[in-house]
Amino acid sequence: MPDRKPTPLGAATGLTSRATSCQQGRGSGPANRVTPEPTSAHGGLSWRRRRVLLLNTTFEPLTALPLRRAIVLVVCGKAEVVHGDSAGLMLHSATSSVEVPSVIRLSTFVQVPYRGRVPLSRSALMHRDNHRCVYCGVRAETIDHVVPRSRGGAHSWENCVACCTKCNRRKADHTLRELGWRLAETPRAPRGRHWRLIAGLSETDPLWLPYLGEAAA
């Protein structure tokens, strides 16, 4: 059999007119479209803001899709549901029902282009430092610049750490040397595709954690 070339990521996940027509083709008109309206009150978390983890065929995490786009991929046969909604929510149309997905997997392997440095975000920084204050170890609530911005410190992975409010106020615009504090580990930029995905998320569904690896631990 001839070798099949990997599908570009954009082509596999884009909400194209072809994908839309596939969804509509399941019925004879608009009444047969699957409309995202959770039947449970728990779905009030509004489906418009919900995201679904998209995996490659190899189970490598690719991105977090809007729920509507994820439903289109599943309905068109371009992806399968790996994990449904933890509350068992369903989406209904006049003639069919679709399980609300939390994690889906593409049916065709896609090639992911190499990307450089992971962008700095509050979510990713908190994940890197395990949501713990690097100074005292309690739960972190904010971000601190090791070398204060007022003293020339950069807003970078190497100069930002997770911090509790108490330590943040005490440190203020002092340096670690002035306070006699020391860091257990030198802050570094994380590496890996998992981190690029985490950097763009404000929150993570617990069902995603096994696929995000050590980066989400």
C-alpha positions in Angstrom: 0.0 0.0 0.0 1.3 3.5 -0.7 2.4 5.6 2.3 -0.1 8.1 3.6 1.2 11.6 4.2 0.4 13.1 7.7 -2.4 15.6 7.6 -1.4 19.2 8.5 -2.7 20.1 12.0 -4.8 23.0 10.7 -6.5 20.9 8.0 -7.5 18.2 10.6 -8.9 20.6 13.2 -10.2 23.6 11.3 -13.9 24.2 11.3 -14.2 24.3 7.5 -17.3 24.5 5.3 -16.7 20.8 4.4 -16.9 19.8 8.1 -20.0 21.9 8.5 -21.7 20.3 5.5 -20.8 16.9 7.0 -22.6 17.8 10.1 -25.6 19.0 8.2 -25.6 15.9 6.0 -26.8 13.8 8.9 -30.2 15.2 8.4 -32.4 17.0 5.9 -32.1 20.4 7.4 -31.3 22.7 10.3 -33.7 20.8 12.6 -31.3 17.8 12.5 -28.2 19.6 13.5 -26.8 18.7 16.9 -27.2 21.8 19.0 -24.9 22.1 22.1 -27.5 22.4 24.9 -26.5 20.3 27.9 -29.5 18.5 29.4 -28.1 18.6 33.0 -28.1 21.7 35.2 -24.4 21.1 35.7 -23.9 22.0 32.1 -24.8 25.6 33.0 -21.1 26.1 33.0 -22.0 27.2 29.6 -20.9 25.1 26.7 -19.8 28.3 24.9 -16.8 28.6 27.2 -16.0 24.9 27.5 -12.9 23.4 25.9 -12.1 19.8 24.8 -8.6 18.3 24.8 -7.6 17.1 21.3 -5.2 14.2 21.1 -3.2 13.0 18.1 -3.6 9.4 17.1 -0.6 8.7 19.2 -2.4 10.2 22.3 -0.1 13.1 22.2 -2.0 16.3 23.4 -2.3 18.8 20.6 -4.6 21.6 21.7 -7.8 22.6 23.5 -10.7 23.1 21.2 -14.0 24.9 21.7 -16.8 22.4 22.4 -18.6 23.2 19.2 -15.6 22.4 17.0 -14.9 19.2 18.9 -18.5 18.1 18.3 -18.1 18.7 14.5 -15.0 16.6 14.4 -16.7 13.7 16.2 -19.9 13.9 14.1 -17.9 14.0 10.9 -15.9 10.9 11.9 -12.6 12.9 12.1 -12.2 12.2 15.8 -13.5 9.8 18.5 -14.5 10.4 22.1 -11.9 9.1 24.5 -13.5 10.5 27.7 -17.0 11.9 27.9 -18.1 14.6 30.3 -17.7 13.5 34.0 -21.3 14.4 34.7 -22.6 12.4 31.7 -24.0 15.3 29.8 -25.5 14.8 26.3 -26.2 17.1 23.4 -29.5 16.5 21.5 -30.9 17.3 18.1 -34.3 16.4 16.7 -33.1 13.0 15.6 -29.9 12.1 17.4 -27.8 12.6 20.6 -24.1 13.1 21.1 -22.1 12.6 24.3 -20.4 15.8 25.5 -16.7 15.1 25.2 -13.9 16.0 27.5 -11.1 14.4 25.5 -11.2 13.4 21.9 -8.6 11.7 19.6 -8.1 12.3 15.9 -8.7 9.5 13.4 -5.8 10.6 11.2 -2.2 11.4 12.4 -1.2 15.0 12.1 2.3 16.4 12.0 2.9 19.1 14.5 5.4 21.9 13.5 8.3 22.6 15.8 7.8 25.6 18.0 10.4 27.3 20.1 10.3 28.8 23.6 7.1 28.2 25.6 5.3 31.5 26.2 5.1 32.7 29.8 1.7 32.7 31.3 0.3 32.7 34.9 -1.3 29.2 34.4 1.9 27.6 33.1 4.1 29.3 35.8 1.8 27.9 38.5 2.0 24.5 37.0 5.8 24.7 36.8 6.1 25.5 40.5 3.3 23.0 41.5 1.1 25.9 42.8 3.4 26.3 45.7 5.3 29.4 47.0 8.9 28.9 46.2 9.9 30.8 49.4 7.8 29.1 52.1 6.1 26.1 50.4 2.4 27.0 51.1 -0.1 27.3 48.3 0.8 30.1 45.9 -1.7 32.9 45.0 0.4 35.2 43.0 3.6 35.7 40.9 6.8 37.3 42.2 9.7 38.7 40.3 12.9 37.4 41.9 14.8 40.5 40.9 12.1 43.2 41.3 10.9 45.0 38.1 11.7 48.3 39.8 15.3 47.2 40.0 15.7 46.0 36.4 14.3 42.5 36.7 12.8 40.9 33.6 9.3 39.4 33.2 10.7 36.0 32.1 10.7 32.4 33.1 14.1 32.8 34.7 12.9 35.7 36.9 9.3 34.8 37.8 8.2 32.4 40.5 4.9 31.3 42.2 4.5 33.0 45.5 2.1 33.3 48.4 0.6 36.7 49.3 2.4 36.9 52.6 5.9 36.3 51.1 5.1 38.6 48.2 4.3 41.5 50.6 7.3 40.8 52.7 9.7 40.6 49.8 8.3 43.8 48.2 11.1 45.3 46.1 14.0 43.7 48.0 16.5 41.2 46.5 16.9 37.7 47.9 20.4 38.7 49.2 19.0 41.6 51.1 16.5 39.3 52.8 18.8 36.4 53.3 16.5 34.2 51.2 17.6 31.4 48.9 15.8 29.5 46.1 15.8 25.7 46.3 15.9 25.6 42.5 16.9 28.0 39.8 13.9 29.1 37.8 14.0 27.9 34.2 11.7 27.9 31.1 9.9 24.5 30.7 10.3 22.5 27.5 8.0 20.3 25.6 4.8 20.5 23.6 2.7 19.7 26.7 3.8 23.0 28.2 2.8 25.0 25.2 -0.7 23.7 25.6 -0.8 24.4 29.3 0.5 27.9 28.8 -2.7 28.7 26.9 -5.1 27.3 29.5 -6.7 29.1 32.4 -7.9 25.9 34.0 -7.5 22.2 33.3 -10.2 19.4 33.3 -9.0 16.6 35.7 -9.7 14.1 32.9 -7.0 15.7 30.9 -4.2 15.2 33.4 -3.1 11.6 32.3 -2.5 13.0 28.8 -0.6 16.1 29.9 2.1 14.1 31.6 4.5 15.5 34.2 3.9 19.0 33.0 0.5 19.1 34.6 1.4 17.2 37.8 
